[in-house]
Amino acid sequence: MKVALVHDYLNQYGGAERVLECFLDIFPDADVYTLLYDRSKLSDRLKEIQPIISFLQKLPFSKKFYERYLPFYPIAIEGFNLLDYDIVLSDSSAWTKGVFTDESTLHICYCHSPMRFAYENFHDFTVGENRNKLEKGILRLLINYFRIWDYAAAQRVDYFIAISHHIKKRIKKYYGKDSVVIYPPVDTDYFYPSERKKEDYFLVVGRFKEYKRFDIAIEAFNQLGIPLIVIGDGPLKGKLMRMARKNIHFTERVDDATLRAYYQNAQALVFTPLEDFGIVPLEAQACGTPVIAYNKGGARETVIEGKTGIFFEEQTPESLIEAVRRFQGMKFKMKDMVLNAKRFNRERFKKEVWEFVMEKYREFKNA
């Protein structure tokens, strides 16, 4: 079989890129296509590949200001020549589902989410982010076009895989398509508990984007006066740092070994966003650390109330403060958290993806 893997952009390293690493383990001879590529931002595993990159890479300042080229993304993804492949496996949070394939090619999309900024996060994306008036005006005009293109692109996919039941519902709502759920991989071999005694800090990890709602955690811990460590970077970093009092410490993105140590030693991970799935809460649990999570989205599928963490009901500082105080009177067993995280391990993911792709390929060829 000739296989192509299509990934939105390789200019950062997060959960989607960990999925791609597993796809490469399953199909080591596959060609990789991507819109943009920045080798310096990737893991050692992904630095080894030689992807086929779209014309966007050649545009001025595309590495730094890639969002300004959004109007060209549909053209770029449709420009890839994938007509000679037996299987195209795309993993998409926005664009890669839109590739053109031959009628003899099976296209399976591993969907991280329908185009988030065009639907649920539309107002945050066009108004709430740190943009000038011209950018905001242009984005408002473009969003309707993106929605139309996104729906048409989804109809080109033969089968969808959703990362969670939360995303399964969104795929049905926005694309009218059924999907199966295969949870993303968590490296439970790398993330494991420490025998050291827990320290007194709570932890927040992620990109500083509007929808992450880290401002809730900042405001809550300002009032609580409890140590909070915030790991990450992004456009809202300056704003969040200005909000924080002395009990809140910021550190930029760290390597995996340092992140693991932060997970291992924290009292709890605080998880404020409504996420499609959320790898971070499972990495924390794999390290024996409970989670205090917003009770919506993917967290409801990864955190077990009272056993591996607790939920707060509203995205407000008051609701989070109540949850933290409730948490402080509870005890959690490390074994429960580790076993829960292991349900999402990498080998399970690779096995489920391989079996699904092969089953659908046989059906596709025999149709």
C-alpha positions in Angstrom: 0.0 0.0 0.0 1.1 3.5 -0.7 0.1 5.7 2.2 0.1 9.5 2.7 -0.1 11.2 6.1 -1.4 14.8 5.9 -1.0 17.1 8.9 -2.2 20.7 9.3 1.2 22.3 10.1 4.4 21.2 11.7 5.4 24.5 13.4 4.7 23.5 17.0 4.7 20.4 19.1 1.6 19.3 21.0 -1.0 16.6 21.1 -1.7 16.6 17.4 2.0 16.1 16.7 2.1 13.1 19.1 -0.7 11.6 17.1 1.4 12.0 13.9 4.3 10.3 15.6 2.1 7.3 16.2 0.9 7.3 12.6 4.5 7.2 11.5 5.0 4.2 13.8 2.0 2.5 12.1 3.0 3.5 8.6 6.8 4.1 8.7 7.1 4.3 4.9 4.3 6.9 4.4 4.9 10.3 2.8 4.1 13.2 5.0 2.4 16.4 3.7 2.0 19.6 5.7 1.2 23.3 5.1 4.1 24.8 7.1 7.2 23.3 8.6 9.6 24.6 11.3 12.1 22.0 12.3 13.3 23.9 15.3 9.9 23.6 17.0 9.6 19.8 16.7 10.5 16.6 18.6 13.6 14.6 17.6 11.3 12.0 16.0 9.6 14.6 13.8 12.9 16.3 12.9 13.9 13.0 11.1 11.1 13.2 8.5 11.3 15.1 5.2 7.8 16.4 4.6 6.3 17.7 1.4 5.4 21.3 2.2 2.9 23.6 0.6 3.8 26.9 -1.2 2.9 28.8 2.0 6.4 28.0 3.3 7.9 30.3 0.6 5.8 33.3 1.5 7.5 36.1 3.4 7.7 35.7 7.1 5.4 32.6 7.0 7.1 31.0 10.0 6.3 33.9 12.3 3.1 35.4 10.9 1.5 32.3 9.4 -2.0 33.2 10.6 -2.0 36.2 8.3 -2.0 33.8 5.3 -5.3 32.1 6.4 -7.1 33.0 3.1 -4.6 30.9 1.2 -4.8 27.8 3.4 -7.7 26.1 1.4 -5.8 26.7 -1.9 -2.6 25.3 -0.3 -4.2 22.1 1.0 -6.0 21.5 -2.3 -2.7 21.9 -4.1 -1.2 18.7 -2.9 -1.2 15.9 -5.5 -2.4 12.8 -3.6 -4.0 11.0 -6.6 -1.6 8.0 -6.6 -2.1 6.9 -3.0 -4.0 3.8 -1.8 -4.7 5.4 1.6 -4.7 9.0 2.8 -4.8 9.4 6.6 -5.2 13.0 7.5 -5.3 14.4 11.1 -7.1 17.7 11.1 -8.2 20.4 13.4 -8.9 22.7 10.4 -7.5 22.1 6.9 -6.2 18.6 6.0 -9.6 17.0 5.5 -9.9 19.2 2.4 -7.3 17.4 0.3 -8.4 16.0 -3.1 -8.0 12.3 -3.6 -8.8 9.9 -6.5 -12.0 7.8 -6.3 -9.8 4.7 -5.8 -8.1 6.3 -2.8 -9.4 5.7 0.8 -9.4 8.9 2.8 -9.7 8.6 6.5 -9.7 11.7 8.7 -8.6 11.6 12.3 -10.5 14.7 13.4 -9.2 16.7 16.4 -12.1 19.1 16.0 -14.2 20.7 13.3 -12.6 24.1 12.5 -12.9 25.5 16.0 -12.3 29.2 15.2 -15.1 29.1 12.6 -17.7 27.7 15.0 -17.6 27.7 18.9 -14.6 30.0 19.2 -15.7 32.5 16.5 -16.1 35.5 18.8 -12.9 34.9 20.7 -10.9 34.4 17.5 -12.2 37.6 15.8 -12.6 39.9 18.8 -10.9 38.5 21.9 -7.4 37.8 20.6 -4.7 40.5 20.5 -5.4 41.7 17.0 -5.7 45.2 15.4 -8.9 46.5 13.9 -8.0 45.7 10.3 -7.3 42.1 11.2 -10.5 41.7 13.1 -12.5 43.2 10.2 -10.9 40.9 7.6 -11.5 37.9 9.8 -15.2 38.6 10.2 -15.5 38.7 6.4 -13.6 35.5 5.9 -15.2 33.3 8.5 -18.4 32.6 6.5 -16.2 31.6 3.5 -14.2 29.3 5.8 -17.4 27.6 7.1 -18.7 27.0 3.5 -15.3 25.6 2.5 -15.0 23.5 5.7 -18.4 21.8 5.1 -17.5 21.0 1.5 -14.1 19.7 2.5 -15.6 17.4 5.1 -17.7 15.7 2.3 -14.5 14.6 0.6 -13.7 12.3 3.6 -14.7 8.6 3.4 -14.5 7.9 7.1 -14.1 10.1 10.2 -12.4 9.1 13.4 -13.2 11.5 16.3 -10.9 12.1 19.3 -13.7 12.0 21.8 -17.5 11.6 22.0 -17.6 15.4 22.4 -16.1 15.8 19.0 -18.2 12.9 17.5 -21.2 15.1 18.3 -19.7 18.2 16.7 -18.7 16.2 13.5 -22.4 15.1 13.2 -23.7 18.6 13.9 -21.4 20.6 11.5 -20.7 18.0 8.8 -23.7 15.6 9.0 -21.2 12.7 9.2 -21.0 9.7 11.4 -17.7 8.8 13.1 -16.0 6.4 15.5 -14.1 7.4 18.6 -10.5 6.5 19.0 -9.0 8.4 21.9 -5.6 10.1 21.3 -2.4 8.5 22.7 -0.8 9.3 26.0 2.8 8.2 26.6 2.2 6.4 29.9 5.7 4.9 29.7 7.3 8.3 29.8 4.9 10.0 32.3 4.9 8.1 35.6 4.7 8.9 39.3 7.5 10.0 41.6 8.2 8.6 45.0 8.9 12.1 46.3 6.4 13.8 48.6 4.1 16.3 46.8 5.0 20.0 47.0 2.5 22.7 47.9 1.9 24.2 44.4 -1.0 23.7 41.9 -0.3 23.6 38.2 -1.6 25.0 34.9 -0.2 23.8 31.5 -1.0 25.0 28.0 -1.0 27.6 25.3 -2.0 31.1 26.4 -5.1 31.4 24.1 -8.4 33.1 24.9 -10.5 29.9 24.9 -8.1 28.2 27.5 -9.5 30.6 30.1 -6.4 30.7 32.2 -7.6 34.0 33.5 -10.0 32.1 35.7 -7.2 30.2 37.3 -5.2 33.4 37.8 -8.1 35.2 39.4 -9.0 32.3 41.6 -5.5 31.7 42.9 -5.0 35.5 43.4 -7.8 35.2 46.0 -6.8 31.8 47.4 -3.1 32.9 47.9 -2.0 29.4 47.2 1.1 28.8 45.0 0.3 28.3 41.3 2.8 27.4 38.6 1.7 28.3 35.0 3.7 26.6 32.2 3.2 27.8 28.6 3.4 30.6 26.2 1.2 32.5 23.8 -0.4 35.8 22.8 -2.0 36.4 26.2 1.1 35.9 28.3 1.7 39.6 29.1 -1.9 40.1 30.1 -2.0 37.1 32.4 1.3 38.0 34.0 0.0 41.5 34.8 -3.0 39.9 36.4 -1.0 37.6 38.7 0.0 38.2 42.3 3.2 37.0 43.9 2.0 33.5 44.7 1.7 32.8 40.9 4.9 31.9 39.0 5.1 31.7 35.2 7.6 29.6 33.2 7.8 29.2 29.5 7.3 25.9 27.6 9.7 23.3 29.1 11.1 20.0 27.8 9.2 16.8 28.6 11.5 15.8 31.4 11.0 19.1 33.3 7.2 19.0 32.6 7.1 15.4 34.0 8.7 16.6 37.2 6.2 19.5 37.5 3.3 17.0 37.0 4.8 14.6 39.6 5.2 17.1 42.3 2.1 19.2 42.0 -0.9 19.0 44.4 -3.2 19.0 41.4 -3.5 20.1 37.8 -6.0 22.9 37.2 -7.7 22.5 33.8 -10.0 25.4 32.9 -10.8 25.1 29.2 -13.6 23.4 27.4 -11.3 21.1 25.4 -12.0 18.7 22.6 -10.2 16.0 24.5 -7.2 17.2 26.5 -3.9 15.3 26.7 -2.7 17.3 29.7 -5.1 15.9 32.3 -4.1 12.4 31.4 -0.3 13.2 31.5 -0.9 14.6 35.0 -2.9 11.5 36.1 -0.2 9.2 34.6 2.2 11.0 37.0 -0.1 10.3 39.9 -1.5 13.8 40.1 -5.3 14.5 40.4 -7.1 17.0 38.2 -9.5 19.9 38.9 -11.3 20.3 35.6 -14.1 22.3 34.1 -17.1 19.9 33.8 -17.6 20.0 30.0 -16.0 18.7 26.9 -13.3 16.0 26.7 -12.4 16.2 30.4 -15.6 14.4 31.3 -14.2 11.4 29.3 -10.8 11.4 31.0 -11.3 12.5 34.6 -13.3 10.3 37.1 -15.1 12.5 39.7 -13.9 11.7 43.2 -11.4 9.1 42.0 -8.9 10.8 39.7 -10.0 14.4 40.3 -13.0 16.7 40.7 -15.0 19.0 38.5 -16.1 22.6 38.8 -19.4 23.6 37.1 -18.9 27.1 35.8 -16.0 28.9 34.1 -15.7 31.5 36.9 -13.1 32.1 39.6 -15.8 31.5 42.2 -16.6 28.1 41.0 -13.0 27.1 40.7 -12.2 28.5 44.2 -15.1 26.3 45.6 -13.6 23.3 43.9 -10.1 23.9 45.2 -11.3 24.2 48.7 -13.3 21.0 48.3 -10.3 19.3 46.8 -8.2 20.2 49.9 -10.4 18.1 52.1 -10.2 15.0 49.8 -7.7 12.1 49.3 -6.8 10.4 46.1 -5.1 7.1 45.4 -2.1 7.3 43.0 -3.0 3.8 41.7 -6.4 5.0 40.5 -5.0 7.9 38.5 -2.2 5.8 36.9 -4.6 3.0 35.9 -7.1 5.5 34.4 -4.3 7.1 32.3 -3.1 3.7 31.1 -6.4 3.2 29.3 -5.3 5.8 26.8 -1.7 4.5 26.2 0.1 4.7 22.8 0.1 1.0 22.0 -3.7 0.9 22.4 -4.0 3.8 20.1 -1.8 2.3 17.4 -3.7 -1.0 17.5 -7.1 0.6 17.3 -6.1 2.9 14.4 -4.4 0.0 12.4 -7.4 -2.2 12.8 -9.9 0.5 11.8 -7.8 1.5 8.7 -7.3 -2.1 7.5 -11.0 -2.9 8.0 -12.2 0.1 6.1 -9.5 -0.5 3.4 -10.8 -4.0 2.8 -14.4 -2.8 2.6 -13.4 0.0 0.3 -11.6 -2.3 -2.1 -14.4 -4.8 -2.2 -17.1 -2.3 -2.7 
